[in-house]
């Protein structure tokens, strides 16, 4: 199969099911940002040493493909002969459990912290900000089209998880959180 189709050369692309939309469509922007998030997680993984955390992130990368499939397939275009992976409660429960497990291992957060620390943590913080942007784009999309409401919940939880994971990455590498200091200006 060729990577190029020449069907998108005039600014349009197809959703799953065949519906043609402009490439700046809210739905395309939302799952494009999820794709960007997925790529950023791949960058973060290259800077991390902890095998367990790497496996967790790879699992989340796979889940993000499901988020993209869910977003790329409007309910009215759901194919009859193919099951689209849709985000459900089990995805959210998994993330919440991970947050609770990791947060338990961290010192209590008493101040705002700056993104940074190890390269892995800094990349996780960047992934978190991309995740928040994806969440904003999903909110814009849901105002005009019906989408799976659990996508928004999952992405919201995922950004929280990435924050906790960035802190944990610093913690296991013996790097302190960078506490925000009020500017004197």
C-alpha positions in Angstrom: 0.0 0.0 0.0 1.3 3.4 -0.9 1.6 6.1 1.7 0.3 8.8 -0.7 -3.2 8.7 -2.3 -3.3 12.1 -4.0 -6.9 12.5 -2.7 -5.8 15.2 -0.2 -3.9 17.5 -2.5 -6.7 20.1 -2.6 -7.2 20.5 1.2 -9.7 17.8 1.8 -9.4 14.4 3.6 -11.8 11.5 4.4 -13.2 10.5 7.7 -13.5 6.8 8.4 -16.6 5.8 6.5 -15.7 8.0 3.5 -17.2 11.4 4.3 -15.0 14.2 2.8 -14.1 17.2 5.0 -11.7 20.1 4.9 -8.3 19.4 6.5 -8.9 22.2 9.0 -12.2 20.7 10.1 -12.6 20.6 13.9 -12.7 16.8 13.9 -9.4 16.6 11.9 -7.8 19.2 14.2 -8.8 17.3 17.3 -7.5 13.9 16.2 -4.5 15.6 14.6 -3.6 17.0 18.0 -4.1 13.6 19.6 -1.6 12.3 17.0 0.8 15.0 17.9 0.4 14.0 21.6 1.2 10.4 20.7 4.4 11.5 18.9 5.4 13.6 21.9 4.9 10.6 24.2 7.3 8.7 21.8 9.9 11.4 22.3 9.4 11.3 26.1 9.9 7.5 26.1 13.3 7.9 24.4 14.5 10.0 27.4 13.2 7.6 30.1 14.9 4.7 31.8 12.1 3.1 33.9 10.9 0.1 31.9 7.5 -0.1 33.7 6.8 3.6 32.9 7.8 3.1 29.3 5.4 0.1 29.0 2.6 2.2 30.6 3.2 5.0 28.1 3.3 2.6 25.1 -0.1 1.3 26.3 -1.4 4.8 26.4 0.0 5.4 22.9 -2.1 2.5 21.7 -5.1 3.9 23.5 -4.6 7.2 21.7 -5.0 5.4 18.4 -8.4 4.3 19.7 -9.2 8.0 20.6 -8.3 8.9 17.0 -10.4 6.2 15.6 -13.3 7.3 17.8 -12.9 10.9 16.7 -12.4 10.0 13.0 -15.7 8.1 12.9 -18.9 10.2 13.3 -21.7 8.1 14.8 -23.8 8.6 11.7 -21.0 7.1 9.6 -20.3 4.0 11.8 -19.6 1.1 9.4 -21.9 -1.9 9.7 -19.2 -4.5 9.0 -16.4 -3.1 11.2 -16.2 -2.4 15.0 -14.7 1.0 15.7 -12.8 1.1 19.0 -14.7 3.6 21.2 -13.4 5.0 24.5 -15.3 3.7 27.4 -15.2 3.7 31.2 -12.4 1.1 31.4 -10.0 3.5 29.8 -10.8 6.2 32.3 -10.7 3.8 35.3 -7.2 2.6 34.2 -5.9 6.2 34.1 -7.4 7.1 37.5 -5.9 3.9 39.0 -2.5 4.9 37.6 -2.8 8.4 39.0 -3.7 7.1 42.4 -0.8 4.6 42.5 1.8 7.0 41.3 0.6 10.0 43.4 0.8 7.9 46.5 4.6 7.5 45.9 5.2 11.2 45.6 5.7 13.9 48.2 2.7 16.1 48.7 2.5 19.0 46.2 2.3 22.2 48.2 3.3 24.7 45.5 3.0 25.3 41.9 5.9 23.7 40.0 7.6 24.7 36.7 7.8 22.2 33.9 11.3 20.7 33.8 13.7 18.5 35.6 14.9 15.5 33.6 14.6 15.4 29.9 11.9 12.7 30.3 9.9 14.8 32.7 10.3 17.9 30.6 9.0 15.9 27.6 6.1 14.6 29.7 5.2 18.2 30.7 5.2 19.1 27.0 3.0 16.1 26.3 0.6 17.4 29.0 0.3 20.8 27.4 -0.5 19.1 24.0 -3.0 17.0 25.8 -4.7 20.1 27.2 -4.8 21.7 23.7 -6.4 18.5 22.4 -9.0 18.8 25.2 -9.8 22.3 24.2 -10.2 21.2 20.5 -12.5 18.4 21.6 -14.6 20.8 23.5 -14.9 23.0 20.4 -15.8 20.0 18.4 -18.5 18.8 20.8 -20.2 22.1 20.5 -21.0 21.5 16.8 -21.0 17.7 16.4 -22.0 14.7 18.4 -18.9 12.9 19.8 -18.4 10.2 22.4 -18.5 12.2 25.7 -16.0 9.8 27.3 -13.3 11.0 25.0 -13.3 14.4 26.8 -13.2 12.7 30.2 -10.3 10.4 29.2 -8.2 13.2 27.7 -8.8 15.3 30.8 -7.7 12.5 33.1 -4.7 11.8 30.8 -3.4 15.3 31.2 -3.6 14.9 35.0 -1.8 11.6 34.6 1.0 13.2 32.5 1.5 15.8 35.2 1.8 13.2 37.9 4.0 11.1 35.8 6.4 14.0 35.0 6.7 14.6 38.8 7.3 10.8 39.3 9.9 10.7 36.5 11.8 13.4 38.4 11.3 11.7 41.7 12.7 8.3 40.6 15.7 10.1 39.0 16.3 12.0 42.3 15.6 15.4 40.7 13.5 17.8 42.7 10.4 19.5 41.4 11.2 23.1 40.3 9.1 25.2 42.7 7.5 28.3 41.2 8.9 31.5 42.7 6.8 34.7 42.5 8.4 37.2 40.1 9.6 40.4 41.8 8.9 42.5 38.7 
